[in-house]
Amino acid sequence: MSRHDIRLKRAYAPASDDDGIRLLVDRVWPRGVSKQKIAIQAWLKDIAPSTELRQWFGHVPERWEEFRKRYAHELDANPEAVAELRKWLKQGRVTLVYGARDEERNQAVALRDYLLS
């Protein structure tokens, strides 16, 4: 399987030239970030965890592993959204943009791991 160049970056961090294609992978727009500042090529709302799953997780570290499993099940059940993201990956480096504060346990991390597995 081909290895994709997938990077992760908070929506609040400045965009840079080496980000490649920037895709927002949150269901809700990050608070206080303008469309100009976020500099994304697309907003893939449908690839984000369901509202129910996001609220259940609540960025509670003890729920991380279970969140990853549940989110993978949602992704398995959503082949159209995954296929759309894979089309972007064929074009080169992709940076998954997210709003969460926790840079180690968030949906972009889980999504990257899902795509690379």
C-alpha positions as CSV (number, residue, x, y, z in Angstrom):
1,M,0.0,0.0,0.0
2,S,1.2,3.5,-0.8
3,R,2.3,5.6,2.1
4,H,0.7,9.0,2.2
5,D,2.2,12.2,3.4
6,I,-0.3,13.2,6.0
7,R,0.4,16.0,8.4
8,L,-1.7,17.4,11.2
9,K,-2.1,21.0,12.3
10,R,-4.3,23.0,14.6
11,A,-6.6,25.5,12.9
12,Y,-5.1,28.2,15.1
13,A,-1.5,27.6,13.9
14,P,-0.5,29.6,10.8
15,A,-0.7,27.9,7.4
16,S,2.7,27.3,5.7
17,D,3.8,26.5,2.2
18,D,4.9,23.0,3.1
19,D,1.4,22.1,4.4
20,G,0.4,21.0,0.9
21,I,-3.4,20.6,0.6
22,R,-5.1,21.8,3.8
23,L,-8.4,20.0,4.7
24,L,-10.5,20.9,7.7
25,V,-11.7,17.6,9.3
26,D,-14.0,19.0,12.0
27,R,-17.8,19.0,11.9
28,V,-17.9,22.5,13.4
29,W,-16.0,25.5,12.3
30,P,-13.1,26.4,14.7
31,R,-14.1,29.4,16.9
32,G,-12.6,32.7,16.0
33,V,-10.8,31.5,12.9
34,S,-11.5,33.4,9.6
35,K,-11.7,31.6,6.2
36,Q,-8.6,33.6,5.1
37,K,-6.5,32.6,8.1
38,I,-7.4,28.9,8.0
39,A,-6.5,28.7,4.3
40,I,-8.1,25.3,3.6
41,Q,-8.8,23.8,0.2
42,A,-11.9,21.9,1.5
43,W,-14.0,21.4,4.6
44,L,-14.7,17.7,4.9
45,K,-17.5,17.8,7.5
46,D,-18.7,14.3,6.7
47,I,-15.4,12.7,7.6
48,A,-15.6,14.1,11.1
49,P,-16.9,12.0,14.0
50,S,-20.6,12.2,14.6
51,T,-21.9,14.9,17.0
52,E,-22.9,12.1,19.4
53,L,-19.4,10.5,19.4
54,R,-17.7,13.9,19.7
55,Q,-19.8,14.9,22.7
56,W,-19.3,11.5,24.3
57,F,-15.5,11.7,23.9
58,G,-15.3,15.2,25.2
59,H,-11.5,15.0,25.0
60,V,-11.4,12.8,28.1
61,P,-8.1,11.0,27.9
62,E,-9.5,7.8,29.4
63,R,-12.0,7.6,26.6
64,W,-9.3,7.9,23.8
65,E,-8.9,4.2,22.8
66,E,-12.7,3.6,22.8
67,F,-13.1,6.8,20.8
68,R,-10.7,5.6,18.2
69,K,-12.5,2.3,17.9
70,R,-15.9,3.9,17.6
71,Y,-14.7,6.5,15.1
72,A,-13.1,3.8,12.9
73,H,-16.5,2.1,12.9
74,E,-18.1,5.3,11.8
75,L,-15.5,5.7,9.0
76,D,-16.1,2.1,7.9
77,A,-19.8,2.9,7.6
78,N,-19.0,6.1,5.6
79,P,-17.1,4.9,2.5
80,E,-18.1,8.0,0.4
81,A,-16.4,10.4,2.8
82,V,-13.3,8.2,3.1
83,A,-13.1,7.9,-0.7
84,E,-13.3,11.7,-1.0
85,L,-10.4,12.2,1.4
86,R,-8.4,9.5,-0.5
87,K,-8.8,11.5,-3.7
88,W,-7.1,14.4,-2.1
89,L,-4.3,12.1,-0.8
90,K,-3.5,11.1,-4.3
91,Q,-2.6,14.7,-5.1
92,G,0.3,14.8,-2.7
93,R,0.9,16.1,0.8
94,V,-2.2,16.7,2.9
95,T,-2.5,18.5,6.2
96,L,-5.5,17.6,8.3
97,V,-6.6,20.7,10.0
98,Y,-8.5,20.5,13.3
99,G,-9.6,22.7,16.2
100,A,-9.0,20.6,19.3
101,R,-6.5,21.7,21.9
102,D,-5.2,18.3,22.6
103,E,-2.6,17.6,19.8
104,E,-2.2,13.9,20.7
105,R,-5.7,12.8,21.2
106,N,-8.1,14.2,18.6
107,Q,-10.1,13.1,15.5
108,A,-7.3,14.2,13.1
109,V,-4.9,11.8,14.8
110,A,-7.4,9.0,14.8
111,L,-8.3,9.7,11.1
112,R,-4.6,9.7,10.0
113,D,-4.0,6.4,11.8
114,Y,-7.1,5.0,10.2
115,L,-5.9,6.1,6.7
116,L,-2.4,4.7,7.2
117,S,-3.6,1.3,8.6
